[in-house]
Amino acid sequence: MGQPAYWLLAIAGLVLTGRAAPEVRDAATLVAQLQASAAALQDYEVTGEGISDGKHSHYRFFYKRPDLVRIDTKDGEVSVQPNGEIRGRLGHGPFGLISRKLSRNDRRLHDAEGIPFWESHFPASVGRIEALIKNGGTPSMTSGPETYTLTVRSGDTTLTFVIDRATMFFRENSRSVNGKQVDLTRYSNYRPNSGLKASFFKF
């Protein structure tokens, strides 16, 4: 790990100008490119489809730097407000636009790993990958025609990330414990830097 600062800056420049980044040949270089991709993001939206503990989910995810996050599902919507509050609403029906304040301690706002939804955006996810490796996780990678696959093993847990070569964003991520997959999320319709306004997150 620990790429020199000039290397990260060079990759970030390539991402921002749309030029192809250097070929990835090892896990450390791949993580550095993920860091550069995250640094280049001002906002994004993406569709997620997941399964965890046998439960399926489908949602639209929105992020705006530095910490605005919104998730829309058929069952409701939740968002970090511009003032820092967490608010939720149904998003449909006669009372769909009525929102209420939620506590950050509400367990419904955390995933199976205990990660709150407001820390589930791409830059935070990349930060967790980096921290896991620094704390002793073992990374490895494979390369395909359209994707890279990054695997990080730590204790009995294995995290796997399938990364699109063109966008350097996740196509898929999964978690396995003792060799058994416990959750999986696939992503599609990724739109980076689409110009999301802070007002979109307010309700």
C-alpha positions in Angstrom: 0.0 0.0 0.0 1.0 3.6 0.5 1.3 5.0 -3.1 3.3 8.3 -3.4 1.3 11.4 -3.4 2.4 12.3 -7.0 1.0 8.9 -8.2 -2.4 9.6 -6.7 -2.4 13.1 -8.2 -1.5 11.8 -11.6 -4.3 9.2 -11.6 -6.8 11.8 -10.4 -5.8 14.1 -13.3 -6.4 11.3 -15.7 -9.8 10.5 -14.2 -10.8 14.2 -14.4 -9.7 14.7 -18.0 -11.3 11.4 -19.1 -7.9 9.9 -20.2 -7.3 6.2 -19.5 -5.5 5.6 -16.3 -2.4 3.4 -16.2 -2.9 -0.4 -16.5 -3.6 -2.0 -13.1 -1.2 -4.8 -12.4 -1.6 -5.2 -8.6 -4.0 -4.6 -5.8 -2.1 -1.6 -4.4 -2.4 0.2 -7.8 -6.1 -0.7 -8.0 -6.8 0.7 -4.6 -4.9 3.9 -5.6 -7.1 4.2 -8.7 -10.2 3.7 -6.6 -9.0 6.5 -4.3 -8.5 8.8 -7.3 -11.9 7.9 -8.7 -13.6 8.7 -5.4 -11.7 12.0 -5.1 -12.9 13.1 -8.6 -16.6 12.6 -7.6 -18.7 15.6 -6.7 -21.9 13.7 -6.9 -23.4 10.5 -8.4 -26.5 8.4 -8.6 -26.8 4.6 -9.1 -29.3 1.8 -8.9 -28.6 -1.0 -6.4 -30.0 -4.5 -6.2 -29.0 -6.6 -3.2 -29.7 -9.6 -1.0 -28.7 -9.8 2.7 -30.0 -12.4 5.2 -32.3 -13.7 2.5 -33.9 -10.3 2.0 -33.9 -8.7 -1.4 -33.7 -4.9 -1.9 -33.9 -2.6 -4.9 -33.1 1.1 -4.6 -31.8 4.3 -6.2 -28.9 5.8 -4.4 -27.8 9.5 -4.5 -24.7 11.1 -3.1 -23.4 14.7 -3.1 -20.1 15.7 -1.6 -19.3 16.0 1.2 -22.0 14.1 3.1 -25.4 14.3 1.5 -26.9 10.8 0.9 -30.4 9.9 -0.2 -31.9 6.4 -0.8 -35.3 5.9 -2.6 -37.1 2.5 -2.4 -40.6 1.4 -3.2 -41.2 1.3 0.6 -39.9 4.8 1.3 -37.2 7.4 1.1 -34.5 8.5 3.6 -32.0 11.3 3.3 -29.3 13.3 5.0 -30.7 16.8 5.0 -28.5 19.8 4.1 -28.7 20.8 7.8 -27.4 17.4 8.9 -30.7 15.9 10.1 -31.9 12.5 9.0 -35.4 12.4 7.7 -37.6 9.7 6.2 -40.9 9.7 4.2 -43.0 7.3 2.3 -42.5 9.1 -1.0 -45.9 8.0 -2.4 -49.6 8.1 -1.5 -51.6 10.9 0.2 -49.1 11.3 3.0 -46.0 10.5 0.9 -44.5 14.0 1.1 -44.7 14.2 4.9 -41.4 13.5 6.5 -40.2 12.9 10.0 -36.9 13.2 11.8 -35.0 10.0 12.5 -32.3 9.3 15.1 -28.9 8.3 13.8 -29.1 5.5 16.4 -32.0 3.9 14.6 -30.9 0.4 13.8 -33.0 0.4 10.6 -30.6 3.0 9.2 -27.7 0.5 9.5 -26.8 -2.5 7.3 -25.9 -6.0 8.4 -22.3 -4.9 9.1 -23.5 -2.0 11.2 -22.6 0.6 8.6 -25.1 3.5 8.6 -26.6 4.5 5.2 -24.9 7.9 5.3 -21.5 6.1 5.2 -22.4 3.7 2.4 -21.4 6.1 -0.4 -18.4 5.3 -2.8 -15.8 7.5 -1.2 -16.5 6.1 2.3 -16.5 2.5 0.9 -13.1 3.1 -0.7 -11.9 4.5 2.7 -13.0 1.4 4.5 -11.1 -0.8 1.9 -7.9 1.2 2.5 -8.4 1.1 6.3 -9.0 -2.7 6.2 -5.8 -3.3 4.3 -3.8 -1.0 6.6 -5.1 -3.0 9.6 -3.8 -6.2 8.2 -6.3 -7.3 5.6 -4.8 -9.2 2.7 -5.7 -7.8 -0.8 -5.5 -9.6 -4.1 -6.8 -8.8 -7.6 -7.6 -10.4 -10.9 -8.2 -8.7 -14.2 -10.8 -9.3 -16.9 -11.7 -7.7 -20.2 -14.2 -5.3 -18.6 -13.6 -5.5 -14.9 -11.1 -5.8 -12.1 -11.9 -8.0 -9.1 -10.5 -6.9 -5.8 -10.6 -9.3 -2.8 -9.7 -8.4 0.7 -9.4 -11.1 3.4 -9.5 -10.3 7.1 -9.9 -13.1 9.6 -13.0 -15.2 8.7 -14.4 -12.4 6.4 -13.7 -11.9 2.7 -14.9 -8.8 0.8 -15.1 -9.0 -2.9 -15.5 -5.9 -5.2 -16.0 -6.2 -9.0 -14.9 -2.9 -10.5 -15.8 -1.5 -13.9 -12.7 -0.7 -15.9 -14.2 2.3 -17.7 -15.8 4.1 -14.7 -13.7 2.7 -11.8 -16.9 2.3 -9.9 -18.3 -0.9 -8.4 -20.4 -3.2 -10.5 -20.8 -5.6 -7.6 -19.7 -6.1 -4.0 -20.2 -9.1 -1.7 -19.2 -10.3 1.8 -18.5 -13.9 2.8 -17.9 -15.3 6.3 -16.1 -18.6 6.7 -16.5 -19.2 2.9 -20.3 -18.6 2.8 -21.6 -15.5 1.0 -23.8 -13.5 3.4 -24.7 -10.5 1.2 -24.3 -9.3 -2.3 -25.1 -6.0 -4.1 -25.1 -5.3 -7.8 -25.0 -1.8 -9.3 -26.2 -0.3 -12.6 -27.2 3.0 -14.2 -24.2 4.8 -12.7 -24.2 8.5 -13.4 -21.2 10.4 -12.0 -21.1 14.2 -11.5 -24.6 14.7 -12.9 -25.0 18.0 -11.1 -27.3 17.0 -8.2 -28.4 20.0 -6.1 -28.4 20.1 -2.3 -32.2 20.9 -2.5 -32.8 17.4 -3.9 -31.8 15.9 -0.5 -34.2 18.1 1.5 -37.6 17.0 2.5 
